[in-house]
Every structure is written in C-alpha cells, then in structure tokens.
C-alpha cells in the first residue's frame, strides 16, 4: 500500500512538472502580449511588468479581425461539414460490405495517414492551379482529401461496433439505405463526429501553409495569413503579433472547451473496437 502511494505521488509530481513545461510557452505569449516592443527584447523570460492593453485594439485593427475571422469560420465550417458527411458515408459503406475490395479501400485510407503533406504539396497545388481552383472552394476540397484518411479510420472503427441487425430492422420497417445511414447510424456516431470536428477544426483554424499556397486574394485571407502582416522585411512587431495570437486562439479554445468531453470517447470508439 505504501509503495502504491509513493508511486502515485511520484506520478502526480511528474505530471505537475511536465504541465509547467507545457504551459510555459503559453504563459510567455500572454505576458509578452501586454508589453511594448522594447520591453519584449529587454525582458525575454516573460517576467511580469506593468504592461499595456493598447496592443490588443491595435492588433485587432491590423488583423481586420472581423473579416478574416469570418473567412476562417467559413472555410473551417464548410470543410468540416464536407469531411463529416463524405467520410461517414464512405466508412458506413466500407463497414457494411464485407469483402477484399472494401478491405483494400479501407487499407488505402488508413495508409494515407502516413503520407506527409510536404511530399504532395507541389503536385497538389499545380493540379488545382491548372483547373483554376486556387481559391476557397479548392482549399476546402484539399482539406476534404487530406482529412479523409483519419476521419474514415475513426468512423470505420466506431461502425464496426454497431450491429448490422439495426440496419436490417430499419430496412424491414421500410427505410432505404440512405435513411438507415442518416436516421439510425449517424446519431449513434455523435462522439466520433465531435472528435472529427474538434481535431479538424484545430488544424484548419491554425493552418498557414496550405492557405498561403492557395488563397492569393486580399479579401479572402484567413487569420493565420493576416498574422504575416506583423512580420515585415525590415521589422518584426512581436508585441502586436503576440496580442493577435491570443485573439486568434480564443475562438478555437472556446470550441474545444465545449466539445472536449466527447474526444476521448470518440477516439476510443474509432480506434479500439
């Protein structure tokens, strides 16, 4: 019993130490976002100072926050909607059709998770450019393709835990295959769907590389693209950039706080069963 208590205390202490290391960068961002440009270079360790809140309204205006926020929301929401609908239907079809073809297709989806984006970045942009799809619509289609592998993996695992007897009973009651999927199966995938939403929302909201390659019109810039405004050729406005970073991460943190309780359950349903 004493040995168990010592082990537990040791794990708690280790967890506290690791959490301090993990939270320290966030602490630096928040503290330095209240400093002037000169104070950041003088006090780089993030020790508290008098600070100023003037950085926030200035960063808010420089970001054109309302416009860029709406662009980010539009791209994120539409991309997630496409992923949830198409990947859940694909996983449903694969899980309900037993055979080598379904297994091979599922294996292709699973193995695609191992392909790094950098290896397909240039051909992808080149192909979309040749069909005049370097815009928000093209970006959402790219997100659909890049995010499908993980989403199908999670949905497929969850669907394997739902007995086919439910499908058969619904069909006997007069439902067609789409009605079975939409009214019977999809509500049972709530936890997995929320997991897919949260994981992809964090990715899409914070992504800079792909939008920078695809979106080339000023009025369509997302928040990460607008952040580049603070880093010029001859000067870097770290005090404003850090304030803008705090503003940018607040919406996704709020979404995560409301949905985080479903994440562990959704991942376990999609990966264990």
N, C-alpha and C positions, 0 to 999 in steps of 0.2 A: 504493500500500500504506500509506504514512504517513498519507494523507488518510483512508483507511478506519479506521485505528487511532484517529485523533483523533475521528472521528465516533462510533466505538464507545465510547470513553472518555466523550465528552460525553453519550451516551445513558445510560450507567451512572450518571454523576453526577446527571443529571436524575432518573433513577429513584430514586436514594437520597434526593434532596431531596423528591420527591413522596411517597415512603413515610414519611418523617419527619412530614410534614404529615398524612398519613392516619392514622398510628399515634398521634399526639399526643393526640387525644381519648380513645383507649382507655387511654393512659398516665395521663391525668387521672382517669379513672374508677377505675382500680385503686389509684392512690396515695391519692386522697381517700377511698376506701372504708375506709382504715385510720385515718382521722383522726376527732377528735371534732367535734361540730357547730361549736364555737367556732373550731377550727383551720382549718376549711374557709373561713370568711369572712376569717380573717387571712391565710391563705396560699393564695390562689385560683389561683396559677400551677402548683400541683402539685409544688413542690419537696419532696424527701424530708424526712420528720420521723420522730420516734421511733415514732409510730403506735400502734394498738391493734387487737387481733383481736376485741375484745368486740363490735364492730359486727356481725360475721357471725352468731354464735349468736342475737343479739337480732333481727336481720333475718330469720333462718331461722324463728324462732318467730312473728314478726309476720306473715310471709307465709303461715303454716300450710302450709309448703312441700310437705310430703308430699301433702296433699290437693289443693292447687292444681296441683302437678306432675302428679299422676295425671289430673286434669281436662284439663290441657293435652295430655298424651300421648294420652289417649283421643280428644279432638277432632282432634288433628293426624293421628294414625294412621288413624282412620276416614275422615277427609276425603281423605287422600292415597290410600287404598285405593279409594274411590269414583272419584276422578279418574283414577287409572291404569287401572282396569277399563273404565269407560264411555268415556273419551276414546280409549283404544287401540282399542276395538271400533268406535267411530264413525269414527276415522281409517282403520281397516282396510276398513270398508265403502265409504268415500268413495274410497279409493285403488284399490279393485278394480272399481269401477263407473265406467266412462268415459261421460261424457255431460254435458249442460248442467246437469241437476239437481244432480249431485254437485259440479260446479264452483261453482254458485251457493251451495250449502250450505257448502262449504269457504270461499268468499269471505266469507260471513256470519260464520263462526267467526273468520277472520283479522281482519276489520274490527272485531270486538268488542273486540280488544285495545286499540283506540284510545279506547274509551268510558271516561271517568273514573268511578270508583265514586261520587264525591260527587254526580254528576248523577242517579243512580238510587237513592241511599241512602234517601231518604224514601219513595218509592213502594214500594220493596222491603220495607222494614220494615212499612209499612202493610198490604201484601197478606198477608205472613206473619202479622201480628197478627190479621187478620180470619179466618184459618183456624186460630188457636190453635197457631202453630208458632214462637213466640218462645221457643225452648229449644235444647238442644244438637243435637237432630235437625234442627231448622230451620236452625241455624247451619251444619251440615255440608252441607246441601242448597245453601245460599247459596254456600259455598266451592266446591262442585262446579260451580255455574253460573258463578261468577266466574273460576274457574281453568281452565275447559274450553277457552277460546279458545287460550291459549298451548300447552296440552298437545296439543290436536288439531293445531296448527301444527307442533309438533316431531315428533309421531308420523307425521303425513302425509308430511313430508319424508323421514323415515327409511324409511317403507314404499315410497316411490317408488324407492328404491334396491334393493329386494328383488324379484327377478324373479317374475312370475306363474307361471313354469314350476314353481316349488316347490309352489304351490297345486294346479296341475293334476296333478302327480305324486302328491301326497298323496291327492287325490280318487280318482285311478285305483287307488291302493292301498286304498281303502275308507273313507277319513276323510270325515266330514261337514264342513260349513263351519266349525262351531264348533271341532271337533277340529283343523282346519288352523290356525285362529287361535291356539288355546291351546297346542298341542304343537309347532307348526312356526314360526309367526310370532313369537309372544310371546317365546320365548327369544332370538330374534335381535334383539329390541328392548331388550336389557338396558341398554346405555349410555344410550339415550334415556329409559328408565324411571327409572334412577337420577338423571338430570338433572331430570326432572319431580319426583321425590321431594324432592331437595335444595332446589330453587327454591321449591316449595310449602311444605316444612317450615319454612324460614326465615320465610316470610310468615305462616303460620298460628301458629307459635310466638310470634312477636313482635307479632301483631296485637292492637290495643287497641280501635280504633274500632268494628268490627263486633260483637265480643262485648259491648261496652258497650251497644250498642243492642238486642241480642237476649237476652242472659243477664241475668236480674234476680233470681236466687235465690242467696243467700249460698253455699250448698253446691256450686254449680256454677261458681264463679269460677275463671278461669284465672290464671296467674302475672301477666300484664300487668294484669289487673283488680285483683289483690291489691296491686300496686305503688302503686295510688292511696291505699292506707292511709297512706302516709308523707307525703301532701300534704293537710293539713287546711285549714280556713278561716283559721285564725289562726297556724298554724305549719307549717313545712316541714322535715322531718327528712332533710336531704340526705345526711348521713353514713350513715344506715341505708338510704336509697334506693339509694345507690351500691353499698353492700355487697350489697343484694338484687339489683341489676342484674348484678353479677358472678356471683352464684349462678345467676341465671336464664339467662345466656348460655352457661354451661359445657356443658349438655347438647347444645345445638344446634351448638356448636363441635366437640364430640366426634363428632357425626354427620357434620358436614361434613368433618372430617379423614379419616374412614374412606371417604367416598364421593367426595371432590373429584376424584380421578384420572379419574372417568368423566364429569365435567361437560363439559369441552371437547370430548371425543369425541362425547358425546350431542348437544350443541348443533350441532356441525358436521354430524352425520348428519341432524339435523332441519331445518337451515336451508340447507345448501349443495346437497344433492342435489335 
